[in-house]
């Protein structure tokens, strides 16, 4: 039986002051809830861990509900008849920031929230909905209420592990989830003797026991009137009297209850998009507001959300109960090699491994690539795409950060033969050279260097345009642009670090984040983790990073005008500063290290990199070099004309040879 979707829209809001977006006209938002009902005997339900342990309603169906928000042309006939599903990131919308260069907003309504208007000018209908079952309900984030799993009428219990890293001074209390926006699994006992808390400065250091008398299951609360601190017992919080040392890794292992059937989040996406795309009415007979206006559907996800899309197609959700394709095309951006820690009992969906943070969490598991490969450690052959009848067309982009922190090379290198993989015909992969995970919007409060704000959105706008032409017109996108072993544009981290220029007062990483094979317990394939912490098998996957030029900038992939005509070194990595686990990789930020302005400055500082003056001579020379780089990318189809214009305008407004000009990557105006 197909899942049932009941749409309940409660608000209609004018978007961007009702302005006209060229031929598309004004936009509006429809806001409400979607109620889902899934047959527990459905073949897809049987793949969802603990779906057989969820309570059913009077119809014998698993019922759950979540937020829905549609941003659409007021007159759908003037739109492009394309549905674009924005997989929200921990409840936060991303698509307007990534494509429209708009500021982040939990309630996008103003002209400012439209940014440069790209998606509106193209005519897209944008869908947001709750899918992540551990996000707490709030007006500031999209959420979904998934059912708990019960066994013999009782809440399921189990031993689980949580990790905390405080990247600021003075933190004495945290939710057990480690994140104030994420629901915590409740401890079954406030007795700290029944749990284990350890701390270590770096990931590979021995775990040091924190005595049970030094911490509590409690929440620190400050009275707003008196300023008095109270310690309140809590089954969902941890309190450490001496505070969490900044940058240190704290690990708590405890007995919890309250596991939700997290895998139902995938079914929510599948059934909602299928209903909005294909049906004239919902299961209650309510008219589908998009009925007859959607020709194609695309899914976009950035970071965690990109991993959602990869897991979605891997698990077979891209075909609905009537054998219709859900998404014609997907665009996963900056996923790294991972998928999700979601279809698991006591799942912690948002956690993912980096060098220092959450290194042992299981979102990075074979298979990594869209192409079929053999696992070198287990007799398996598998791939992310393996269902030709329902697999979507895929455009996938990575930045340099994903190679250093998120194991991106596993997506196009055979893990057994350590050779370049052939990219499937229905996939295009592009490496956004010398960019950081968050593009121009990334920040780095604990980093040693200035964040690398090399813009990625121009490439992303071109990629979405190419995906649409590929799906709707059969026009093949530009060729793959990724680093490769065969031409030495992909190398080991050791080789890359050995070739990095000796820039004064600049530290480099000891290594990229590694990818060991962990043993999570004998029932892990059934969605149950029993080893806390997981056991290190002593095996690890081989990883590679992009090669660099004499300036430290990446040589392969899509090199933006900022990288082809650089005024500094742009990396995908940055290092934690003193007091925050110094010299460990700093989350997902990159670094920007400006060149010396003049030859005399270069000589004085003993900087091996040519100065800006020596490279371009004057402002005119810089503008001409940027123009040439822009023309090259435009001719290749890797950027759009509007972004070519933006780059040239930005170069004209900024003279890097002027001593009074601050040095940073080009700032593109809407």
C-alpha positions as CSV (number, residue, x, y, z in Angstrom):
1,X,0.0,0.0,0.0
2,X,1.4,3.4,-0.9
3,X,2.1,5.7,2.0
4,X,-0.6,8.3,2.6
5,X,0.2,12.0,2.8
6,X,-2.3,14.6,4.3
7,X,-1.4,18.2,3.6
8,X,-2.5,20.9,6.0
9,X,-1.6,24.4,5.0
10,X,-2.3,27.0,7.6
11,X,-0.5,30.1,6.3
12,X,0.2,31.9,3.1
13,X,2.9,34.6,3.1
14,X,4.0,37.1,0.5
15,X,7.7,36.7,-0.4
16,X,10.2,39.5,-1.1
17,X,7.6,42.3,-0.8
18,X,5.7,40.8,-3.8
19,X,8.4,42.0,-6.3
20,X,8.4,40.6,-9.8
21,X,11.2,38.2,-10.7
22,X,11.5,38.9,-14.4
23,X,9.2,36.6,-16.4
24,X,8.3,34.5,-13.3
25,X,6.5,37.2,-11.4
26,X,6.0,37.4,-7.6
27,X,6.5,34.5,-5.2
28,X,4.6,33.3,-2.1
29,X,5.0,30.8,0.7
30,X,2.6,28.1,1.7
31,X,3.3,26.9,5.3
32,X,1.8,24.0,7.2
33,X,2.1,20.4,8.2
34,X,2.2,17.1,6.4
35,X,0.8,14.0,8.1
36,X,2.2,10.7,6.9
37,X,0.8,7.1,7.2
38,X,2.9,4.1,6.2
39,X,1.9,0.5,6.0
40,X,4.3,-1.5,8.3
41,X,4.1,-4.3,5.8
42,X,5.3,-2.2,2.9
43,X,8.5,-3.5,1.4
44,X,10.2,-0.2,2.0
45,X,9.1,-0.1,5.6
46,X,10.7,-3.5,6.2
47,X,14.1,-1.9,5.4
48,X,13.6,0.7,8.2
49,X,15.1,-0.3,11.5
50,X,12.5,-0.8,14.2
51,X,9.6,0.1,12.0
52,X,8.0,-3.1,13.3
53,X,8.3,-1.7,16.8
54,X,6.4,1.6,16.1
55,X,2.9,1.9,17.4
56,X,0.2,2.0,14.7
57,X,-3.0,4.1,14.5
58,X,-6.6,2.8,14.3
59,X,-6.0,2.0,10.6
60,X,-3.0,-0.2,11.4
61,X,-0.6,2.4,9.9
62,X,2.5,4.0,11.3
63,X,1.6,7.7,11.6
64,X,4.0,10.7,11.9
65,X,4.0,14.4,11.0
66,X,6.3,17.2,10.1
67,X,6.7,20.7,8.8
68,X,6.2,21.7,5.2
69,X,7.0,25.0,3.5
70,X,6.5,25.7,-0.2
71,X,8.1,28.7,-1.9
72,X,6.5,29.1,-5.4
73,X,5.5,31.5,-8.1
74,X,2.1,33.0,-7.3
75,X,1.2,32.1,-10.9
76,X,2.6,28.6,-11.4
77,X,2.1,28.8,-15.1
78,X,4.8,31.4,-15.2
79,X,7.3,29.2,-13.4
80,X,9.7,26.6,-15.0
81,X,7.6,23.6,-13.9
82,X,10.5,22.3,-11.8
83,X,10.3,21.2,-8.2
84,X,13.5,21.8,-6.2
85,X,13.6,20.0,-2.9
86,X,16.0,21.6,-0.4
87,X,17.0,18.9,2.1
88,X,17.3,21.1,5.2
89,X,20.5,20.9,7.2
90,X,19.6,20.2,10.9
91,X,16.4,22.1,10.4
92,X,18.0,25.0,8.5
93,X,17.3,26.0,4.9
94,X,20.3,26.1,2.6
95,X,19.2,26.5,-1.0
96,X,18.7,30.3,-1.0
97,X,22.1,30.8,0.6
98,X,23.8,28.4,-1.8
99,X,22.3,29.6,-5.1
100,X,21.0,33.1,-4.4
101,X,23.8,34.2,-2.1
102,X,21.1,35.2,0.4
103,X,21.6,35.5,4.1
104,X,20.5,32.5,6.2
105,X,17.0,32.8,7.6
106,X,14.6,30.6,9.4
107,X,11.7,32.6,8.0
108,X,12.7,33.9,4.5
109,X,10.3,36.7,3.6
110,X,12.2,39.9,2.7
111,X,13.8,41.1,-0.5
112,X,17.1,40.5,1.2
113,X,16.2,36.9,1.7
114,X,15.8,36.5,-2.1
115,X,19.5,37.5,-2.5
116,X,20.3,37.8,-6.2
117,X,17.0,36.1,-7.1
118,X,18.5,33.4,-9.2
119,X,16.1,30.5,-8.3
120,X,13.1,32.8,-8.6
121,X,14.3,34.2,-11.9
122,X,14.6,30.6,-13.1
123,X,11.1,29.9,-12.0
124,X,11.7,27.0,-9.5
125,X,9.2,25.9,-6.9
126,X,11.1,25.2,-3.7
127,X,10.1,22.6,-1.1
128,X,11.2,22.4,2.5
129,X,10.1,19.8,4.9
130,X,11.0,18.1,8.2
131,X,12.9,14.8,7.8
132,X,15.4,14.6,10.6
133,X,13.7,13.0,13.6
134,X,16.0,14.2,16.3
135,X,15.6,18.0,15.6
136,X,13.6,19.7,18.4
137,X,10.4,21.4,17.3
138,X,11.0,25.2,17.0
139,X,9.9,28.2,15.0
140,X,13.6,28.5,13.9
141,X,14.0,25.0,12.4
142,X,12.0,22.5,10.3
143,X,11.3,19.3,12.2
144,X,9.4,16.0,12.0
145,X,7.8,14.0,14.9
146,X,8.7,10.4,14.4
147,X,7.3,7.6,16.5
148,X,9.4,5.9,19.2
149,X,10.1,2.2,19.1
150,X,8.6,-0.1,21.7
151,X,9.4,-3.7,22.7
152,X,6.8,-5.6,24.7
153,X,5.0,-2.4,25.4
154,X,8.0,-0.6,26.9
155,X,10.4,2.0,25.6
156,X,13.5,0.5,24.0
157,X,16.7,0.8,26.1
158,X,20.3,0.5,25.1
159,X,23.8,1.6,25.8
160,X,24.8,4.6,23.7
161,X,27.7,7.0,23.3
162,X,27.8,10.8,23.0
163,X,30.6,13.2,22.4
164,X,31.1,16.8,23.5
165,X,33.6,19.4,22.4
166,X,33.3,22.9,23.8
167,X,35.0,25.5,21.5
168,X,34.7,28.3,24.0
169,X,35.6,29.0,27.6
170,X,33.2,28.7,30.5
171,X,30.9,25.9,29.3
172,X,29.7,23.8,32.3
173,X,26.5,22.3,31.0
174,X,25.5,20.7,27.7
175,X,22.6,18.6,26.4
176,X,23.4,14.9,26.1
177,X,23.0,15.3,22.3
178,X,25.8,17.8,22.3
179,X,23.6,20.3,20.4
180,X,20.9,22.5,21.8
181,X,18.7,22.1,18.7
182,X,18.9,18.3,18.8
183,X,16.8,16.0,21.0
184,X,18.8,14.1,23.6
185,X,18.3,10.4,24.4
186,X,17.3,10.2,28.1
187,X,19.4,8.4,30.6
188,X,17.5,5.8,32.5
189,X,19.4,6.7,35.7
190,X,20.8,9.9,37.1
191,X,23.5,7.8,39.0
192,X,26.8,8.7,37.3
193,X,28.3,5.5,38.7
194,X,26.2,3.7,36.0
195,X,27.8,5.7,33.2
196,X,31.3,6.5,32.0
197,X,32.7,9.9,31.1
198,X,36.2,10.3,29.7
199,X,38.2,13.1,28.2
200,X,41.2,13.4,25.9
201,X,42.9,16.3,24.2
202,X,43.3,14.8,20.8
203,X,41.5,12.0,19.0
204,X,44.3,9.4,19.3
205,X,45.1,10.2,22.9
206,X,44.3,7.7,25.7
207,X,40.9,8.3,27.3
208,X,41.2,9.7,30.8
209,X,38.4,8.8,33.2
210,X,36.4,11.8,34.7
211,X,35.5,10.6,38.2
212,X,31.7,10.1,38.7
213,X,31.8,12.5,41.6
214,X,33.0,15.3,39.3
215,X,29.9,15.5,37.0
216,X,26.2,15.1,37.1
217,X,23.2,14.3,34.9
218,X,22.0,17.9,35.4
219,X,21.5,21.3,33.7
220,X,23.0,24.6,34.8
221,X,20.3,27.2,35.0
222,X,20.9,30.9,35.7
223,X,18.1,33.0,37.3
224,X,17.6,36.0,35.0
225,X,16.7,38.3,37.9
226,X,19.2,37.3,40.6
227,X,22.0,35.9,38.4
228,X,22.1,32.9,40.8
229,X,23.3,29.6,39.3
230,X,21.2,26.5,40.0
231,X,22.0,23.0,39.2
232,X,18.9,21.1,38.2
233,X,18.9,17.3,37.8
234,X,18.1,16.3,34.2
235,X,17.9,13.1,32.3
236,X,18.9,14.9,29.1
237,X,21.8,17.1,30.2
238,X,25.3,16.8,31.6
239,X,26.9,19.2,34.1
240,X,30.7,19.4,34.8
241,X,31.5,21.6,37.8
242,X,35.0,22.5,36.5
243,X,33.8,23.1,33.0
244,X,34.6,21.5,29.7
245,X,38.2,22.3,28.7
246,X,38.0,24.0,25.3
247,X,38.9,21.8,22.4
248,X,39.1,18.6,24.5
249,X,37.0,15.6,23.5
250,X,34.6,14.4,26.2
251,X,32.9,11.0,25.6
252,X,29.9,9.8,27.6
253,X,28.7,6.2,27.5
254,X,25.4,5.6,29.3
255,X,22.2,3.6,29.3
256,X,19.4,5.4,27.4
257,X,15.8,5.1,26.3
258,X,13.6,6.7,23.8
259,X,14.9,5.5,20.4
260,X,12.8,6.8,17.5
261,X,12.3,5.2,14.1
262,X,14.7,7.6,12.4
263,X,14.6,5.8,9.0
264,X,11.0,7.0,8.5
265,X,12.5,10.4,7.6
266,X,13.5,9.0,4.2
267,X,9.9,7.8,3.7
268,X,8.6,11.3,4.5
269,X,10.8,12.7,1.7
270,X,9.8,10.0,-0.8
271,X,6.0,10.2,-0.2
272,X,5.8,14.0,0.1
273,X,7.7,14.6,-3.2
274,X,5.8,11.9,-5.0
275,X,2.5,13.4,-3.8
276,X,3.4,17.0,-4.8
277,X,4.8,15.9,-8.1
278,X,2.2,13.4,-9.3
279,X,-1.1,13.5,-7.4
280,X,-4.0,15.9,-7.9
281,X,-5.1,15.5,-4.3
282,X,-3.7,14.3,-1.1
283,X,-5.0,11.3,0.8
284,X,-7.7,13.4,2.4
285,X,-9.0,14.8,-0.9
286,X,-7.3,18.2,-0.4
287,X,-6.2,19.7,-3.6
288,X,-2.4,19.5,-4.3
289,X,-1.4,23.2,-4.7
290,X,1.2,22.1,-7.4
291,X,-1.1,19.7,-9.2
292,X,-0.4,19.5,-13.0
293,X,2.4,22.1,-12.8
294,X,5.5,20.0,-12.1
295,X,7.3,18.3,-15.0
296,X,10.5,17.5,-13.2
297,X,11.8,17.1,-9.6
298,X,15.3,17.7,-8.3
299,X,16.8,17.2,-4.9
300,X,19.6,19.5,-3.6
301,X,21.6,18.9,-0.4
302,X,24.7,20.5,1.0
303,X,26.9,18.7,3.5
304,X,24.7,16.5,5.8
305,X,21.9,17.0,3.3
306,X,24.1,15.8,0.4
307,X,24.6,12.6,2.4
308,X,20.9,12.3,2.8
309,X,20.5,12.2,-1.0
310,X,23.2,9.6,-1.4
311,X,21.6,7.4,1.3
312,X,18.1,8.0,-0.2
313,X,19.1,6.6,-3.6
314,X,21.3,3.9,-2.1
315,X,18.4,2.6,0.0
316,X,16.1,2.5,-3.0
317,X,13.8,5.4,-2.0
318,X,13.9,7.1,-5.4
319,X,11.0,5.1,-6.7
320,X,7.5,5.5,-5.2
321,X,4.9,2.8,-4.5
322,X,3.5,3.2,-8.0
323,X,7.0,2.6,-9.6
324,X,7.5,6.3,-10.5
325,X,10.8,8.0,-10.1
326,X,10.8,10.5,-7.2
327,X,13.8,12.8,-8.3
328,X,14.8,13.0,-11.9
329,X,18.1,14.5,-10.8
330,X,20.0,15.2,-7.6
331,X,22.7,17.6,-6.7
332,X,24.7,16.5,-3.6
333,X,27.2,19.2,-2.6
334,X,30.2,18.7,-0.2
335,X,29.1,15.3,1.2
336,X,32.6,13.9,1.4
337,X,32.6,10.1,1.0
338,X,29.8,9.5,3.5
339,X,26.2,8.7,3.8
340,X,24.2,8.7,7.0
341,X,24.1,7.5,10.6
342,X,20.3,7.4,10.5
343,X,18.7,4.0,9.9
344,X,20.0,2.8,13.2
345,X,18.6,2.3,16.7
346,X,19.5,5.3,18.8
347,X,20.8,7.1,15.7
348,X,22.5,10.4,16.0
349,X,21.8,11.7,12.5
350,X,23.9,14.9,12.4
351,X,27.2,13.3,13.6
352,X,30.0,12.8,11.1
353,X,33.8,12.0,11.3
354,X,36.5,14.6,11.0
355,X,40.1,14.4,12.2
356,X,39.3,15.8,15.6
357,X,35.6,15.8,16.0
358,X,33.3,12.7,16.0
359,X,36.1,10.7,14.4
360,X,34.6,7.3,15.2
361,X,31.0,7.9,14.2
362,X,29.7,5.5,11.4
363,X,28.4,7.8,8.6
364,X,31.5,7.0,6.5
365,X,30.9,3.4,5.5
366,X,31.5,1.4,2.3
367,X,30.3,1.8,-0.4
368,X,31.6,5.4,-1.1
369,X,31.4,5.6,-4.9
370,X,28.7,5.8,-7.4
371,X,30.6,3.2,-9.4
372,X,30.7,-0.4,-8.3
373,X,33.8,-1.3,-6.3
374,X,35.1,-4.1,-4.1
375,X,35.6,-3.5,-0.4
376,X,39.3,-4.4,0.3
377,X,38.4,-5.6,3.8
378,X,35.2,-7.6,3.3
379,X,34.0,-9.7,0.3
380,X,31.5,-7.1,-0.9
381,X,30.8,-5.4,-4.2
382,X,28.5,-2.4,-4.0
383,X,27.9,1.1,-5.2
384,X,25.8,4.1,-4.2
385,X,23.9,3.9,-7.6
386,X,22.7,0.4,-8.3
387,X,19.1,0.6,-9.5
388,X,19.2,1.8,-13.2
389,X,15.4,2.0,-13.4
390,X,15.1,4.5,-10.6
391,X,18.6,6.1,-10.3
392,X,18.5,9.8,-10.9
393,X,21.0,11.8,-12.9
394,X,23.6,13.2,-10.5
395,X,25.8,16.3,-10.4
396,X,28.2,16.1,-7.4
397,X,30.5,18.8,-6.2
398,X,33.3,18.8,-3.6
399,X,35.6,21.4,-2.2
400,X,39.2,20.9,-1.0
401,X,37.9,20.6,2.6
402,X,36.2,17.3,1.7
403,X,39.5,15.8,0.6
404,X,41.3,16.9,3.8
405,X,38.5,16.3,6.3
406,X,35.7,14.2,4.7
407,X,37.5,11.5,2.7
408,X,36.3,12.7,-0.7
409,X,38.8,10.7,-2.7
410,X,36.9,7.5,-1.8
411,X,34.2,8.7,-4.2
412,X,36.3,8.3,-7.3
413,X,39.2,6.0,-6.3
414,X,38.8,2.2,-6.2
415,X,39.5,1.2,-2.6
416,X,41.0,-2.2,-3.6
417,X,43.1,-1.4,-6.6
418,X,43.9,2.3,-5.7
419,X,43.2,3.4,-9.2
420,X,41.0,6.1,-10.7
421,X,37.4,4.9,-11.2
422,X,35.4,5.4,-14.3
423,X,32.6,7.9,-13.4
424,X,29.2,6.5,-14.5
425,X,27.5,8.1,-17.5
426,X,24.7,9.4,-15.3
427,X,27.0,11.2,-13.0
428,X,29.1,14.3,-13.3
429,X,31.7,15.2,-10.6
430,X,33.3,18.5,-10.1
431,X,36.1,19.5,-7.7
432,X,35.8,23.2,-6.7
433,X,39.5,23.8,-6.3
434,X,41.0,25.5,-3.2
435,X,37.6,26.2,-1.7
436,X,36.4,25.5,1.8
437,X,33.3,23.5,2.8
438,X,31.0,26.6,3.3
439,X,32.3,28.6,0.4
440,X,32.2,32.3,0.8
441,X,30.0,32.0,3.9
442,X,32.3,29.9,6.0
443,X,33.7,31.2,9.3
444,X,36.5,30.0,11.6
445,X,36.4,31.3,15.1
446,X,39.0,28.8,16.4
447,X,41.3,28.8,13.4
448,X,44.8,30.1,13.2
449,X,44.4,31.7,9.7
450,X,41.8,33.9,8.0
451,X,39.0,31.7,6.6
452,X,39.1,30.9,2.9
453,X,36.0,32.7,1.4
454,X,36.7,31.7,-2.2
455,X,33.2,31.7,-3.7
456,X,31.5,28.4,-4.8
457,X,28.1,29.7,-5.7
458,X,28.9,30.7,-9.3
459,X,29.9,27.1,-10.0
460,X,26.8,25.8,-8.2
461,X,24.4,28.0,-10.2
462,X,26.0,26.6,-13.4
463,X,25.7,23.1,-12.1
464,X,22.0,23.4,-11.3
465,X,21.4,24.9,-14.7
466,X,23.3,22.0,-16.3
467,X,21.4,19.4,-14.3
468,X,18.1,20.9,-15.5
469,X,19.2,20.9,-19.1
470,X,20.4,17.3,-18.8
471,X,17.1,16.1,-17.3
472,X,14.7,18.2,-19.4
473,X,16.5,18.4,-22.7
474,X,19.0,15.6,-22.7
475,X,21.9,18.1,-23.0
476,X,25.0,16.5,-21.5
477,X,26.8,18.7,-18.8
478,X,30.4,19.7,-19.2
479,X,33.0,17.0,-18.6
480,X,34.0,15.8,-15.1
481,X,36.7,17.9,-13.5
482,X,38.3,16.0,-10.6
483,X,41.9,15.3,-9.5
484,X,43.2,12.0,-10.7
485,X,46.0,9.6,-9.7
486,X,47.0,8.9,-13.3
487,X,48.1,12.5,-14.0
488,X,49.4,13.1,-10.4
489,X,46.8,15.8,-9.7
490,X,45.7,13.5,-6.8
491,X,48.4,12.6,-4.3
492,X,49.0,11.4,-0.8
493,X,48.6,14.0,2.0
494,X,52.3,13.5,2.9
495,X,53.2,14.5,-0.7
496,X,51.0,17.5,-0.6
497,X,52.3,18.7,2.7
498,X,55.9,18.2,1.5
499,X,55.2,20.4,-1.5
500,X,53.4,23.2,0.4
501,X,55.4,26.5,0.4
502,X,57.3,27.5,3.5
503,X,55.2,30.5,4.3
504,X,56.4,32.5,7.3
505,X,54.4,32.0,10.5
506,X,52.2,29.4,8.9
507,X,51.6,25.9,10.3
508,X,50.5,22.9,8.2
509,X,48.6,19.8,9.3
510,X,50.3,16.7,10.4
511,X,48.0,14.7,8.1
512,X,44.5,14.6,6.5
513,X,41.7,13.0,8.5
514,X,42.0,9.2,8.3
515,X,39.3,6.6,7.7
516,X,39.8,3.5,9.8
517,X,37.5,0.5,9.6
518,X,35.7,0.3,12.9
519,X,33.8,-2.6,14.4
520,X,30.5,-1.4,15.8
521,X,29.3,-4.8,17.0
522,X,27.9,-8.0,15.5
523,X,24.4,-6.6,14.9
524,X,25.5,-3.3,13.2
525,X,24.2,-4.5,9.9
526,X,20.8,-4.8,11.6
527,X,21.0,-1.2,12.8
528,X,22.2,-1.9,16.4
529,X,25.5,-0.7,17.8
530,X,26.9,-2.6,20.7
531,X,30.6,-1.6,20.8
532,X,31.0,1.6,22.7
533,X,33.4,3.0,21.7
534,X,33.8,1.0,18.5
535,X,36.8,-1.3,18.1
536,X,39.6,-0.3,15.8
537,X,40.3,-3.2,13.5
538,X,43.7,-1.9,12.6
539,X,42.6,-1.5,8.9
540,X,42.0,1.8,7.1
541,X,41.1,3.0,3.7
542,X,43.7,4.8,1.7
543,X,43.0,8.4,1.1
544,X,44.3,11.1,-1.3
545,X,44.2,14.9,-1.6
546,X,44.6,17.3,-4.5
547,X,48.0,18.3,-5.7
548,X,49.1,21.9,-5.3
549,X,51.1,24.5,-7.2
550,X,54.1,26.5,-5.9
551,X,51.7,28.9,-4.2
552,X,49.8,26.1,-2.3
553,X,46.7,26.4,-4.5
554,X,45.1,23.3,-5.9
555,X,46.0,22.5,-9.5
556,X,43.0,20.3,-10.7
557,X,39.3,20.7,-10.9
558,X,37.3,23.9,-11.4
559,X,39.7,26.7,-10.5
560,X,37.7,29.9,-9.9
561,X,39.1,33.3,-11.1
562,X,40.4,33.7,-7.5
563,X,42.5,30.6,-7.9
564,X,43.6,31.2,-11.5
565,X,44.5,34.8,-10.7
566,X,45.4,34.5,-7.0
567,X,46.3,37.1,-4.5
568,X,47.0,34.5,-1.8
569,X,47.1,30.8,-0.9
570,X,43.7,29.2,-0.5
571,X,43.5,25.9,1.3
572,X,40.7,23.5,2.2
573,X,42.1,23.0,5.7
574,X,42.8,25.2,8.7
575,X,44.3,24.5,12.1
576,X,42.9,24.9,15.6
577,X,44.6,27.7,17.5
578,X,46.3,27.6,20.9
579,X,43.9,26.5,23.7
580,X,41.6,24.6,21.3
581,X,43.6,21.4,20.6
582,X,46.3,23.4,18.7
583,X,47.3,22.2,15.2
584,X,44.5,19.7,14.8
585,X,42.3,20.3,11.7
586,X,39.7,22.9,12.6
587,X,36.3,21.5,11.6
588,X,35.3,22.4,8.0
589,X,37.0,25.8,7.5
590,X,39.8,26.6,5.0
591,X,42.6,29.1,5.2
592,X,43.5,32.2,3.2
593,X,47.1,33.5,3.4
594,X,47.6,36.7,1.4
595,X,50.7,37.1,-0.8
596,X,53.1,39.9,-0.1
597,X,52.0,43.0,-1.8
598,X,55.4,44.0,-3.2
599,X,58.7,42.4,-4.0
600,X,60.4,44.3,-1.2
601,X,57.8,43.0,1.3
602,X,58.3,39.4,-0.1
603,X,62.1,39.7,0.4
604,X,61.8,41.2,3.9
605,X,59.4,38.4,5.0
606,X,61.4,35.7,3.3
607,X,58.1,34.6,1.6
608,X,58.8,32.1,-1.3
609,X,55.6,33.2,-3.1
610,X,55.7,35.9,-5.8
611,X,54.2,39.2,-4.7
612,X,51.0,40.7,-6.2
613,X,53.1,43.4,-7.8
614,X,55.4,40.9,-9.5
615,X,52.4,38.9,-10.8
616,X,50.1,41.6,-12.2
617,X,52.1,44.9,-12.2
618,X,49.0,47.1,-11.6
619,X,45.3,47.1,-11.3
620,X,44.8,47.0,-15.0
621,X,47.0,43.9,-15.3
622,X,44.9,42.2,-12.5
623,X,41.6,43.0,-14.2
624,X,42.9,41.6,-17.5
625,X,44.0,38.4,-15.9
626,X,40.6,38.0,-14.1
627,X,38.8,38.6,-17.4
628,X,40.9,35.9,-19.2
629,X,40.1,33.4,-16.4
630,X,36.4,34.3,-16.5
631,X,36.3,33.8,-20.3
632,X,37.9,30.4,-20.0
633,X,35.3,29.2,-17.5
634,X,32.4,30.7,-19.4
635,X,33.5,29.0,-22.7
636,X,33.7,25.7,-20.9
637,X,30.2,26.0,-19.5
638,X,31.3,26.0,-15.9
639,X,29.9,29.4,-15.0
640,X,27.0,31.5,-16.3
641,X,27.2,34.9,-18.0
642,X,25.7,36.7,-15.0
643,X,28.6,35.3,-12.8
644,X,31.2,36.2,-15.4
645,X,29.9,39.8,-15.1
646,X,30.0,39.6,-11.3
647,X,33.6,38.5,-11.3
648,X,34.8,41.2,-13.6
649,X,32.8,43.9,-11.7
650,X,34.4,42.7,-8.4
651,X,37.9,42.9,-9.9
652,X,37.3,46.4,-11.2
653,X,36.2,47.5,-7.7
654,X,39.1,46.0,-5.9
655,X,42.8,47.0,-6.6
656,X,45.0,44.4,-4.8
657,X,48.1,46.3,-5.6
658,X,46.9,49.3,-3.5
659,X,48.3,49.3,0.0
660,X,45.0,50.5,1.4
661,X,43.0,47.6,-0.1
662,X,42.3,44.6,2.3
663,X,43.3,41.3,0.7
664,X,40.7,38.6,0.6
665,X,38.9,36.6,-2.2
666,X,36.7,38.5,-4.5
667,X,33.3,39.6,-3.0
668,X,30.6,39.0,-5.6
669,X,27.6,41.3,-5.4
670,X,24.0,40.1,-6.2
